[in-house]
Amino acid sequence: MSDFLNGVGVVFSLEMRQRVRGTAWYIMLAVFFVLIFLVTGILTAVLQGTISDSDERAGASAFSTIIYFVLLLGTLVAPALSGNAINGDRDDGTLATLQVTLVSHWQIVVGKFLAAWVTALAFLVAALPFLVFTIVRGVAPLTILVSVLVLALELGVVAAIGVGLSGLIVRPLFSIVLTYLVVAVLSLGTLIAFGLGDLVNQSPTVTKVYSSTAVGDDGTALECAYTGEETGTAVRFDRVWGLLVANPYVLLADAVPADRSQAYPSDLFGIIKFGERSAQLPPKLTLTQNECTGDYGAPQVSYRKAIDSTVPGWLVGLIIQLALAGAALGGAGLRLRTPAGRLAKGSRIA
């Protein structure tokens, strides 16, 4: 085990030295830092003017927004940093030199993956000063811990997919583009599939209508009577909500513990979580519309009820993402195998 880790450390060290020597990475970090600075400043000004309850709500809203901004930029940058990790060395003629050393193909893949992951995590580190600025304003410690850990895992998943595809695909450009496509499928494709699933999953509804038959001098209803039924359709979000579990943004929100002390969500985590959990609830197919009492048959689901009566799906989504990342890395490892270790002494490759 120690020999394997030593080999991984060698590859990791070589990869990091190569990345640190370049200027592109520092330029991207500088641009990222400036963007976070601008976003934090704008959020602070806007939230202070719109959220008057307390600094805690403003801090929670700013913290969740910055976390999502880091996730967005991280998923945009990570494919470019990892999508040519292996085939880029092949084009430069340095991969073959590394393969004929005592370092195994698995050590090459794991070392390059760790280097790509650490490089992506540097963007999270660059955002720490601004996260601390929002944390001191009352963000719950468990929210901080879970959101940062899940964010780090999401960046690792993208890095693993990029490194894996760079080992499976010969051309660096194709592997980078395909990595972006995989990220797009997880981020946008799941939302599109959810929307299309809603269009084909509908159930008929019946609304019983009661109207006033006698009205007083003040305009209030004195008597109500059943006047008939109206038919319609209800979208069955509860049948397709599972398509969202592997979405990185939904997964992050679903993993962060809900604040049940509030009647309404106070940050982006809660808003997205509320929407995803509400989608799990089946619609009411038989409604009552009473014009006399002002009941128009549209039941409202509270934040607490949506959280307490549904199940979290983030763990299933994370397993799906980890399986996809593991398959990519495993394929890259098998692709990098050299036959020299399997040949008998004195044999040569045909």
N, C-alpha and C positions, 0 to 999 in steps of 0.2 A: 504493500500500500504506500509506503514512504517513497519507493522508487517511482511509482505512478505520479504521486504528488510532486516529486522533484522534476519529473519531465514536464508536467503541466506548468510548474513554476517557470521553467526555462522558456517555454513557448509564450507564456503570459508576459514575462519580462521583455522578451524580444519584441512582442507585438506592441507593448506599451511604449517602449523606447521609440519605435517607428512612428507611433501616433503623436507622441509628445514632440518629436523633432519637426513635425509639420506645423505650418502656420494656420491651416484651414480650421483646425479644431479650436484654436484660441480665438479666431475671428468669430466663429459660431457662438462660443461661450460669451464673448463680449456683446454680440448682438442680442443674445438671449437675455443677458443681464439687463441691458437697456430696456428691452421689451417688458420684462417683469417689473422694472422700476416704474415705467409708464403706466402699466396696468394697475399696479398697487396704488399709485398716486391718484389715478382716475377713480378707482373703486373707493378709496378713502373719502374723496370729495363727494362722490355721488351718494354713498351709503350714509354718510353723516347727515346729508340733507334729506334723505327719504326715510331712514329708519330712526324713529325718535324714542323707541322703547328703552333701549339701553345700548351701551357699547358692546355688550356680549353678542347681540344679534348682528351688529355691524361687523364685529370681529369674525364670527362664524361664517357670515356671507363672504367676506373677503378671503378668508382662509380656504374655503371650498372652491372659490373661483380661481385662486392661484394654483391650487392643486390640479384642477382640471386644465388650466392653461399649461402647466408643466407637462401633464399627460399628453395634451395635444401636440405641443412642440416636440416632446420626446418621441412620440410615435412618428413624427415627420422626419426627425433627424436620425433616429436609430437605424432605419433601413439603409440610409446612405453610409453610415459608419460600419455596418456589419454585412451588408449585402455583397461586398467584394472581398471579404476577409480571406477566403481561401483561393478562389479563382483569380483574384488580383495578384496574389503571389505566384500563381501558375503563369500568368501573363508576363510577370517580371522575371521569371526564371529562377526564383528563390525557393519555390515549394519543393522541387525535386531535391535540392540540396538538403533541405530539412528532413525529407522522407528517408534519405539514406543514412541518417544518423541513428543513434540508439533510441530516439524519441518515436513512440508508436503513433499510429494514426488516430487512436482515441485521445492520446495526450495532445495532439495537434488540435483536434476539434474542441476539446474542453478548454485548452489554454486560450484559443482564439475567441471562444464564446465568453469566457470570463473577462477578457480584455475588452470586448465589445460591450459587455454589460457595465463594467466599471466606467467606460467612456460615456455611456448613456447616463449613468448615475451622476456624473459630473454636473449635468444640467440641473438635477435635483439639488445638489450641493450649492450651486450658484443661486438657487432660489431661497436658500435657508434664511438669509437675513430678512427677507420680506415675509417669510412664513413666521419667523420669530416676532416680527412687528405685529402680525395679526394674532398670534398665540397669546401674547401678553394682554390682550383685550378680552380674555375670558373664554377661549375655546376649550372644550372638554378634553382632558388628557387622553382618554380612550379614543376619541375621534382623531386626535393627532396621530397616535400610534398606529391605529388600523389603516388610516388613509395613506400614511407615508409607506407602510409596509406593502400594501396592495399596489401602490404606485410603483414602488421599486420592483415588485414582481412583474407588473405589466411591462415595464421597460426591459426586464430580463427575458420575457416571452418574445418580444419583438426582436431583441438581439439574437436569441437562439434561432428563431425562424430565419433571420437574415444570414447568419453563419451557416446554418444547415443548407439553405438554398444555394449559397455560394459554393458549397462543396458538391452539390448535385448538378449544378448547371455550369457549363464551361464558360460562357460569356459573362463577364461582370455586369454589363449593362442589363442583360436579361434577368439576372438574379436580383438585382436591385429593384427593377421594375416589378418583378413578381412578388418581392417582399412587400412593396407598397400596395400591390393588389390584395395580398392576404390581409394586411392591416385594414384596407378599405372594406373588404368583405366583413371583417369582424366589427368594424365601427359603423359603416353605412349600410353594408349588405344586409346585416341582421335587422336594421330598421326598415329597409325596403321590403324584406321578406315578411316582417311583422305587419306592415301596412297592406301588402298584397293578401296576406292570410286573412286579415280582417274583412277584405272585400268579398271573400268566398265563404266566410263563416258567419252567417247571420241566421237569426231565428225569428219567426213571426211573433208579434206581440198583440195583445188585446187590451184596449183601454176602455174602461166603463166610465161613461160620462154622466155626471149629475149637474143639472142646471136649475136655476131659480125659476119657480113658477109664479111667485108673488113677491113683490118688492114694496117695502115701506116707503113712507114719505122721505125718509133720510137716505134712501138708496140702498139700504141693507136688505138682504134676502130674508123673506119671511118663511118661505117654503121651498123645498128642493125636491126634485123628482128625477128619476132615472130617465135619461133621454136617448140612450142607445150606446152602441159600441163603435170604436174606431180601431182599425187594424193598421199595423205597421211592421217594421223590422227593427231588430236590435243587433248591434255588432257584437260578436262573441269573442271579445279579447281574451277571455279565460281559456280558449282553446289553442291560442297561438302565442301566449305570453312566453312560453319556453324558448322561443326563438331569440329572446333578448338576453338570456343568461350569459352568453359568451361575449356580449358586447362589453368592451373595456370600460366604458363610461357608466353603463348600467351596473356592471359588476362592482365597480368601485363604490357607487352610491349604496348598493344593496349590502355591501360588506360593512359599511360604517354603521355603528349602533344608532338606532333612532332615539331621539330625545322625546320620550313620551310625556314629559312635563308640559309640553306646549301643544296647544290645540291645532296649530298649523306649522308646517316646516319652516325653519328659519334660514336655511342655506340651500345651496344647490344639491348637496347630498340628499337632504330631506325631500326636496321637490321631485327629483328624479326617482327616488325610492318610493315616494307616494304614488307616482304615476305607474311604476312597474308593479307595485303591490296591488293597486286598484284594478289593474288589468287582470289579475287573477280571480277577482270576484265575478261570479256569473251574474248577468243582468236579470232584473225582475221582468218576467214576460207577461204578467197580468198586472195591470196598473189601474188606478182609480183616479179620475180627474173630477174634482168637485169644485165648481166655480163659486159656490156659496161660501165655502170655507177658505178658498184660495189655495187648495191643494191641487197641483197640476200634474201629479203623478210622477214626478222626477225625484226619486229618492237620492239624498245626499249621503255620501260615505265620508265619515270623519277620518282624520289622519290616524288617530289611535286605533280605530276599528280596522282600518285597512292594514295596519302593521300587525295587530294582534290576531287577526283572523286569516292570515295568509302565511305562506312558508318562504323562507329565503332561498334564492336560487344561485347565489354567487359561488358557492362551493362547487356545484355542478359545472358552472361556467369556467371556473378556474381549472378544474380537472380536464375539461375539453381543451383549453388553451395549453396546459402543460403537456397533454398528450400530443397535440399538434407540434409543439416545440420539440418534444422528445423524439418524435418521428423524423423531424427535419434533421436534428443533430445525429440521430442514429443512421439515417440514410447517408449523411455526409461522411460519417466514420467508415461505413462499409465501402463507400466510393473511393476513399483514400487508401484502402488496403493495398499493400504491395506484395507481390508473390515471393519475394526473396526469402522471407521467413519460412515458407512452406516447401522450398526446394531442398532436395537431398544434396549432400556435399558433392561438388563436382558438376552439378546440373547448371544449366544456363537457360535463360529465357529465350524462347523461340522468337 
